[in-house]
């Protein structure tokens, strides 16, 4: 960076590298682990944490009343994410012999297993390779607020907590038909989910403790504790209606698991708006720039400004503008890079509309270190674009713009003197549309995290959709 030259030019790679590698999030996680673990040697502890290949693994809790489908949903999630499936029963079975015997003694005496024993069992289990490396999903635990708080104190806190909900009458009805596969532990129902395999049918058994009176008692106990438990997980909880087909329940649950919590790390928006002519890119760019204090960048305006200021890139671009010829990508990129590397763009963020137009331009932008962190494709049907553009007119006296369908002039005098821009002819609009759709698939393939937005609606509705995607982290993409 040359501090003697104005405007200050800041390499864009600084912010891009920090966001790509999650530098600020890494600092946050390291400090959290030091505070929680309180190691005797913090430096060595931090070095060991940094040596881990990846600590961004699933950490999920699934809660719900009896017969709400916790086991089925947890198994489906495990099949998708390949993480460890933990239940109170399996935790005790896999625990150290001494801990297991203590827990079994309490259970034989119809006593609750002390929280201290549960905590030791769970802490040991989460340190095993499969849970530490691939993540975990904990089904039906914690059962009380005391247990939830004990987990928090010891640094065991889920990234997502799914709570299945259903009316008590539905749950009691489900309990009457519930059957369990003694070999695999899979849950079936005599009415809603009967297995087609005769061998599985033969080994199904009716589980104990699901009589109507027993269910009523379990539901009373569950409702007594659940609200207090959920107060411990306010920021990571999602309630899902379990009184619907299993596939729908799983779909909603998995969509929640793909979401990410809002980060406290510094975030500088770098937004690109792509879409056909007439899709409202300029309007949305202006709205975003106005609300979030972003720098609104337009290639056309930058080129005119460079020519006016007689910069080196501007003088190179001048002959192409005068002859109405296609400008080389290298000249456009030089002009664009000079603007996006200035201090205001780097510190405040920017919104760029209508560029890049081809995959080659997108690749060059990326190589220059100007990779966006949000890309939006504004989708509008061709008929709507033609209707928007071919019917817009302007009053040459006042300069006011009208639309013959949505905003017609109020007087005949104004209507008689209206004129239409030659660029808004139907033939020219169709030509511009064909140019956009010739490259949009390539751009969509390059910007894999790009979000498609329905722009064929009120501009402020489109804006609300865009800003929600800018404020919230992009959903995760899990790869098996």
N, C-alpha and C positions, 0 to 999 in steps of 0.2 A: 504494500500500500504506500503510495506516494503522498505524504501529508502536505507537500508544498504545492500540489496541483489541485485546482478546483475544476469541476466538482470531484469530491473524493470518490475514488473507485475502490470498492470492496470486493474481493474475490467471492463469488457466490457459493464456492465449495464449502465455506465454513459452516453455514447453516444446513446445507444439504447433507454433509457428512454426519453432523450431530444428530439430525433426524433419522437418517438411514440406519445408524448404529445404536440409536436410543441412548445417547450419552447421558442426557439429563435424567431419563427414567432409570438408568443404571445407577447413577448417584443416589437417587431416592431409595431404590431397593437395597443398596449396600448399607446406607445409614439406618434403614429400618431394621435390617438383620443384626447390625451391631447393637442397637438399642435393645432389641428383643433378647439376643443371645448373651449379651454382656460377657464376651470372651476375655480371658486374662491377657491374651496377646492380640489386640485388634488388628494389627498389621498383618500378621500371619493368617488370621481369620479371613480378612478381606482378600488376601492373595488366593486362598483356597476357593473362595466364592467365585473369583474371576476365572479360575481354571475350569470351572464347570462349563461344558459346551453350551448348555441352554437351560435357563431356569424358568422360561416362559412355558410352563406345562399346565394342563388342565388341573384345576383344584375346585371340585364341585361338591355341593351338598344337595341331596334330594330329600325333601321332607313331605309329609302328607299323612292323613289319617289312615287307619287300617283299610285295606282293599281299595286304595285310591290308584293303584298301579305303579307304585314306587319301584318295585322289582323289575317290572317289564320295561319301564322307561330307562332305568339305570343300566339294564343290560343292553338296550339298544344304543345308548350313548357310548357305553364301553366298546361295543362292536364297531362304532364309528370312529372313536378317538384312540382306541387301543390302550386305554389306561386301566389302572388297577381298580377293581370293583370291591368295595369294602362294606360289610354290614356288621351290626353288633355280633351276630352269630359267628361269622367268619373271623372277626377280630379275636374273639375268645378262643376259637379253635386253633388259630395260628400263633397265639401268644406263647411266651415263655412258660414252661411247665409250672413254675411257682406262681406266676400271675394267673395262669389259667385255673389252677386249683383253688386259689383264693376267690376268683370270680364265680366258679362253679359252686363253692360252698355257700356263698351268699344266695345264689339262685335256687339251690336246693332248699334253703330255709325260707324261700319266698320273700327274700329281702332284696332291696335295690343294691346293685353293685356300687360301691363308693366311687365318687368322681375321681379321686386320686388314682385308683386302680385303672379306671377307663383311660385316664390321661396317659399313664405309663404305657398301657397296651397300645394305644393309638400312636403315641410318639415313636415307640419302637417300630411299629409297622410302617409308618411313613418314611422311616429312614432306610427301608429296604430298597433294593435296586429298582424294582418295577415301579413303585410309587414315586421314588425320587427322580427317576429318569423319564418316565412316561406320563406322570401325573396320576391323579386318583379321583374317584367319585365315591362319596360316603353316603350310603343310603340309610335313612331312618335314624340318624344321629346328628346332633345331640337331641335328647328327649326332654331336657329341662334347661332353664335359663342358667342355672349354676354350671351345668356342663358346658354350655356355650361360652360363658365368661371364662371358664378355666381354659378352654381351647384358645381363646383370644390372648389371655395372659401369657401363654406359652408359644405365641406366634403362629398358631394354626388358625388361619382365617381363609375362607373360600374366596375365589374370584367370582363365582356365581353360586347363587342359592335358588333352587327351583322348589316351589311349594305347590303341590297338587291339591286342588280343591274340588269337592263334590258334595251335594246334599247328603245328610245322614241317611235318609231313606234309601237313596241310591246305593250307598255303601253297605247298608244292611242287606239289601237285595243281592248285591254282588257277593257278599260273604257266603250266602246260602249256596251259591253255585260254584264257589272257588275250588279248584283242584290243583295239586302240585305234583310235578313229575319227580318221583323219588330219586331218579338217576341224575338229572341235570339241574333240578331246582327251578325249572321254568314253571310259570304260573298260567293256568288255563281257566276257562269258565264253561260250565255245561251249556249255557245259552249263547253267550256272545263270542266265545273264542275256543271252540272245541277242536282238538287236533285231528288232522286227517289220517295220520299214521296209526294203524291198529295197535302196533307195539307200544306206542306212547300211551294210547288209550288204556291199555291193560295195566300199566304201572302207575296210573294216576291215583292219588289218594286224597281224601278230604282232610285238610289240616285241622289240628285241634284248636280249641279256644275261639271258634267263630260262630258259636250259637248266638241267638239274638240278644240274650241277656249279657253275654260276655262282650259282644260288640258294643252294646250301649255303654258298658262300663269303660271300655277302651276309648270310645269316642269322647266321653266326658273327661277322661284324663288328658286326652290329646288337646281338646279345646281349652282346658285349664292352663296348659303350658305354652301353646303355640305362639300366642301374641307376645309373650315375654321373650321367647326365643327370637322372634323376628325383629325385635327392637335391636338385637345385637348385629343384625345383618341388613340394616336399613338401606345401605348403598349398593347392595349386590343381589337383592332379592327380586324374584319374578314369580307372580302367582299365575298359575295356568289352570284353566277349567278342565278337570279330568272327566267330566260327564260328557264325553264325545269320543268318536273313534280313536283308537290307539295311535294310528298314523297321524292324525291331526294334533294330538297331544305332543307327540314326538317332534313334529314339525315346528310347533311353537317353542318348545323347549330348546331345540337345537338352534333356532334362529337367535334366541337369547344368548346361547353359549358362544355364538359367533360374534356377538357384540363385545366391545371393549369399554372399560370404564374411562371416563374423561381423565386425562393426565394433567398433572400440575406442571409438567415441563413447559418451557417457553415454546410458543408455537407462532410462527410467522407465516400467514397464508400466502401461498403462491398458486394462484388460481388461473386455469385456462378454461374459457368458454368456447365450445365448438358447436356448430349447428348450421343449417342451411340459411341462405339469405332470407331475411324476414322472420327469423325465429326469435328475435328479441335479445340477441347477445349484447347489443349496446345498452339497452334499457337495464338489463340485469347487472351488467358491469358497473353502470352508474349507481344503481341502488346499493350494490355491495361496497363500492368505494366510498359512498356517502356514509353508510352506517358503520363500517369497520375501519374507516380512515385508511383505506388501501389506495395505492397509486393506480389510477386507471390508465392503461397503456393501450394505444391503438397504433398499429403499424402504419396506417395511412397518414395519420397526423405526425408521427415521428419522422417519416420520410419527407413530408412537406417542411417540417421544422428544420431538418438537416440541410435541405436545399436552401432555405432562407438564410440560415446561419453560415452557409458556404463551408461546411465541414468537409473533410476529405471524403467521407462516405457519401455525403450529400452531393458533392460534385460528381462523384461516380454514378449516382442514381439519377441525376438531372436529365441526361440524354434519353434514358428509358422512359421517364415520365413525359417528356416533351413529345416523344414519338408514340406514346401509348403502347409501349412494348412490355413484355414480361420481364421483370427484373430478376437478375441472378440471385439465388438464395444466399450467396456469400455476402452480398452488399446488404440485403435485408437483415441478415444475422448480425453483421457488424453494427448497424444502426440500433438494433434491438438490444444487443449485449451492452452497448455503451449506456443505454438508459437503465436497464435492469440491474446494473452493477453500481448505480449511484446510491448514495447514503440513504435517501428516503425509501427507495425500493427495498433495500436490504433490511432496514430496521422496521418499516411499517408493513411490508408485504405488497404484493401487486396482483392485479387482475388483468389478464390479457385476453382479448376477444378476437376470434376469427383467425388466429395463427397458433400452431402451424396448419397448413392446408394439405400437406402430403407427409408420408412416413419419413421421407428423406429429411424434410425440414424438422420433424420431431426428433430424429436421431441427432441432427446437428445441434439442436437446442440442448439436448441431453449431454452431448459431449462438451458443450460450452459451460457445463455446470449449472444450467438454468432449468433443472428438472422441476416441474410443478409437484405440489403435494395434494392438489385436488384438480381433477379434470371432469368437466361436466359436458355431456352431449345433450343439447336441447333438441328434442325430437318433435317435429311438427309435420303433419301430412302435407303432401304437395298441394292438394286442393286448398288447404287453409292458407298456405304461403301465397299462392296466386291470388286468393281473395284479399289477403292483407295488403299486398303490394300494388296490384293493378287498379285498385279502387281508391288509393290514397292520392290526394290532390293538395295544391297549395294556392293560397290567395296571394297574387303578385303584389298587391297593394300593401297589405298588412303583414305578409309573411307568415300568417297563421296556417297551420296544417289541418286538413280535414280528411275524413274517410267517408265515402259516399254511402256506406252501409251502417257503420257504427257511430260516426260523428259527422253527419251531413250539415252543411251551412243552413242557417235559419232563414235567410232571405234569398229571394230569387236574384237580386242584384249581385250578391256575392257569388252565387252559384254560376252566373253567366260569365264571370271573369276568372273562374278557377282554371288552373293549368296543371298538366301532368308531366312529370319528369320522363324523359325518353327512356331512362334506365328501368322504369316501372312497366314497360310494355310486356305483354305476356310472353312474347318470343324470347326476350332478354332474360326474364325471370326463369323460364324453363331451361335456358342455357346455363344459368348460374346454378340451378338445382342439379343439373346433370354433372357439372364440374365437381360439386360437393360430394355427390353420392359415388363418384368414381374413386374417391380416396377414403371415404369415411370408414370402410371396413378395415383398411390397413391401419388407420389411426386407432381404431378400437382395439385391434390386436396388439398394437404397441403399448397403448395405455391400458393395461389389463385391469387397473383399479379404477378406471373411469366409470362414472355413474351416469346412467341415462335418465333424463328427466322429461316428463311430458310437458312441453311448453305450449301446447294448444289449449291454454286456459288463461285465466286472469293473471296479468303480470305479477301482482302481489302474492298470488297463490304460488306461482313458480318461485318467487323470491324466498318465500317461507321454506319451501322445500330445499332450495340451495343452501340457505344459511343453517338449516338443521344438519346438513351433511358436512358443512364446514366446521361447525362447533363440536360435533361428535366425532370420535375416532372412527376410521373405516372398519367395517366388520372383518373378522379374521377369515382366512381361507384355510381350512384344515385339509392336509394331504395325507392320505393313508399310506 
